[in-house]
C-alpha cells in the first residue's frame, strides 16, 4: 500500500497541531487555547490560487483562539515534493491577501520546505512601482538545512517527523539498509519519549509510509523490529494499532519457536517447569540474536557509520561493549547471549536493558 506524502502531512498536522505550534512558535504557543481549534479546509479551497503545474504541496488554514478570547489565523503551507516552484512566494501572498479581503484577517504564514534544492528558499514576495512598495514576508523552515542531532534531541513529536523527512532527503533511494537503521532508531525514540499509544501509532505510520523502501520485502524486517521494540516496552499495545494481522503472525511464529525449545528442555530435565522456562529463554535468546544479526547487516552496508556506538547500543538494545566488539568483527555467540541473559535475570536487569 502506498500513501501520498501530502496525505501523510495533512494527517500529521491535524493530529499534532499543538505540538506543531509549540515547535515553530515556542514563545507564542502558550497564548493559544488548543481546546478551540478549527481547520478551515473548505474556506481555503475556495480561495486557493490557480497556478499551473502539479499540486505537490499541502495547504492548511487553521483558526485558533488566544486564551484572552481573540481570534488568530494560521496559514500552513508545506512543500512535500522536491521540486522548484518559481511562483511559490506569489502563491503565499495570494493566499494572504485573499484571506484578508474575504475575512479581514491577517494570517500567520508558515512555509515548510521538504525539497532537496539548496538554493531554493523563497521567504518574501516584493513589488514596487515608483514610490510604492510591497514587501510581504513569511516564516520559513527548510528541512534540508537542519541539524539531525538537534531534531532528535528536541523531544517534540513534530521534530521526529522532520527527522523522517531529513532522512528521506539525504538517504539514497535504494539505500534500504540506511532507511532501516533510521526507522529503528526513530521508533525507539518514539517509545522512549513517552508519547501516548495513539500518537506513537500515528508517528510510526508516518515513518513507515513516508520513508519508503525500494525493496518492499524490507517492510517485513521493519515490522519485526517494531514487534521487538514494543514487546520490550508494553507488549503488543502499540503494534496492534498499526498492523494487527502482522502482529498476530509474528506472535504465533515466536510462540512456536519458544514452545519447541521449551519442550526439548523439559524433556531433557524431566521437569514440568522446563516448558515455561524454555518458552521464555528461547524467546529472549532469539530476540537478542535477531538484533545482533540486524546490526551486523547494517554495519556491512557502511551507512551505519553516521551513528555512534552509544546510539547503536540504545537503538538495538545491546551492551555498549558488544557494539564495539561487533564493529571490530567480533560477534557474540549464543553462549555469550545466554550468559548475558542469565546475569541480567539474576541481578534484576539493572543495566538498563530489557529483554
C-alpha positions, -999 to +999 in steps of 0.1 A: +000+000+000+013+035-009+001+067+008+008+101-008+031+123+012+006+152+012-019+129+028+006+119+055+014+156+062-023+166+064-029+139+090+002+148+109-008+185+111-043+177+124-031+150+149-002+171+163-013+207+158-005+218+194+030+202+191+035+218+157+028+253+170+050+246+200+078+236+177+076+265+153+063+292+177+076+283+211+071+318+225+035+321+213+022+286+219+013+294+255-011+321+243-033+297+223-063+278+236-058+245+219-092+233+230-107+257+204-091+248+170-109+249+137-094+237+104-109+258+076-103+234+047-134+243+027-128+280+031-092+276+019-102+256-011-124+284-023-095+309-020-068+286-035-049+304-063-049+285-096-013+281-106-001+258-134+018+226-127+012+196-105-001+200-070+027+189-047+021+208-016-001+209+015-021+239+024-039+242+058-057+272+071-064+270+109-084+293+131-073+294+167-083+314+197-060+331+221-065+325+257-079+360+260-107+350+236-095+368+205-091+350+171-059+343+152-055+326+118-025+305+108-018+295+072+004+265+069+019+258+035+041+227+031+061+217+000+061+180+002+079+171-030+114+180-040+108+204-069+113+241-076+082+263-077+092+297-090+058+312-081+058+300-046+062+334-029+034+348-051+012+319-040+018+327-004+010+364-009-021+355-030-034+334-001-027+361+024-045+389+005-074+368-004-080+358+032-076+394+043-100+405+016-126+379+024-124+377+062-104+408+072-078+386+090-040+388+087-027+352+087+005+340+103+020+323+073+045+294+077+062+276+048+079+243+054+102+232+026+109+195+022+127+197-012+163+188-020+174+221-037+198+240-015+193+273-035+155+272-033+143+291-003+118+319-010+110+340+020+093+371+007+072+385-021+081+420-033+066+445-057+074+482-064+060+510-086+076+544-085+074+553-048+050+525-038+065+492-024+050+459-012+072+437+009+053+405+021+075+383+043+066+349+058+083+325+082+100+295+066+116+263+076+138+243+052+144+207+064+175+203+043+193+230+063+186+215+097+208+196+121+196+160+125+211+156+160+192+188+172+159+174+159+165+141+177+171+159+210+140+180+207+115+157+224+087+171+202+070+145+180+070+170+151+108+170+153+108+133+149+086+136+118+110+162+105+139+137+110+119+113+088+118+140+061+155+148+067+165+112+062+143+109+031+162+138+016+197+126+025+195+089+020+198+074-015+167+060-030+180+024-029+197+026+004+173+003+022+197-006+050+202+031+058+165+036+059+160+006+081+186+019+106+168+053+106+134+037+111+146+015+140+163+045+157+133+067+154+108+041+165+130+036+196+129+073+203+091+074+199+088+048+225+113+064+249+098+099+248+066+088+265+040+097+238+005+082+240-002+049+222-024+068+197+004+093+190+030+066+186+009+046+162+004+077+140+040+086+141+051+051+132+025+052+104+040+084+091+075+069+094+065+037+076+049+053+046+070+084+042+104+068+043+098+040+018+120+010+010+129+004-026+125-033-019+090-040-004+104-071+013+122-048+038+089-039+053+087-073+069+121-067+086+110-033+099+077-048+112+097-075+131+119-048+147+087-029+158+074-061+174+107-065+193+106-029+204+070-029+216+074-062+234+102-048+255+081-018+265+044-026+265+037-060+249+017-057+217+000-024+228+013-002+200+017-026+171-019-037+172-029-001+162-007-003+131-006-038+117-029-062+137-025-091+112+013-089+111+015-087+148-006-119+152+015-138+127+048-128+143+034-137+178+024-172+166+058-177+150+076-167+181+054-189+203+060-220+181+098-214+183+097-209+221+074-239+226+098-261+207+128-250+228+107-254+260+096-290+251+132-300+244+144-285+276+116-300+296+123-335+281+160-332+290+154-322+326+123-341+332+106-312+349+073-296+342+087-261+346+111-268+317+084-259+292+077-225+306+114-218+312+122-228+277+095-207+262+108-176+280+145-182+274+141-193+238+122-162+230+147-139+248+177-155+231+160-153+197+153-116+202+189-108+212+204-128+183+180-111+159+192-077+170+228-088+167+222-101+132+204-070+121+232-048+134+258-068+116+239-064+083+236-027+087+273-023+096+282-041+064+262-015+044+286+013+055+257+037+060+257+029+097+290+049+102+269+080+108+257+065+140+278+065+172+283+033+193+261+047+220+233+054+196+236+018+182+236+003+217+204+022+225+187+015+192+194-022+192+193-026+230+227-043+232+255-036+257+279-009+246+309-032+247+291-057+225+285-030+199+322-020+200+331-057+195+307-062+166+322-031+149+356-048+152+342-080+136+340-099+169+303-111+170+290-126+203+277-161+200+247-179+216+266-189+247+275-153+255+239-143+249+228-169+274+254-157+299+242-121+294+206-130+299+214-152+329+233-124+346+206-099+339+179-122+353+200-128+383+207-092+392+173-076+384+184-065+349+198-033+364+219-023+335+191-006+318+184-032+291+151-050+289+147-083+270 
